[in-house]
Amino acid sequence: MSSRLHLGTSSWTAKGWLGTFYPSGTRPADFITHYATRFDTVEIDATFYATPAESTISGWREKTPDRFIFAAKAPQVITHEKFLEDCHHEVNGFLHAMSGLGPKLGPILFQFPYFAKKKGVTEDEFLVRLAKFCKLLPEAEFRFAVEVRNKTWMNPALFEILYDHG
């Protein structure tokens, strides 16, 4: 049975954790194993920068207990560089790779920047792109989460799009 409430952090590495959270001498390759003795979930911040290799994902899966849940942050190429346009290939590749976590895969997090004025993406344009993008996401295989950092974009129009797509 899965817990309804999970406790974790937005990475399993941070400056200063070695010798405080992790015992001195712990190898970085063993951080996730130790982390999983204290927490049952983590947001994979590293996936924001690139889709990890299958061997890396397999290692994460094997080094954590069955009850452990990974929330994977979607790569920035999808959310920040392409702003949800022409990224079908990147999304499919990322979802395929992350499916290697099996039942340990929690939500895929799409974290959006505060705004993208320099890229010409207004709130209205973001909503249009988001509505089109949500239609492309597989409905049954994955769970998705959206983080919008611009408070003014948190409004009924956004909520309606998210509600319409479950």
Secondary structure, 3 states (H helix, E strand, C coil): CCCCCCCEECCCCCCCCECCCECCCCCHHHHHHHHCCCCCEEEEHHHHCCCCCHHHHHHHHHCCCCCCEEEEECCHHHHHHCCCCCCHHHHHHHHHHHHHHHHHEEEEEEEECCCEHHHCECHHHHHHHHHHHHHHCCCCCCEEEEEECCHHHCCHHHHHHHHHCC
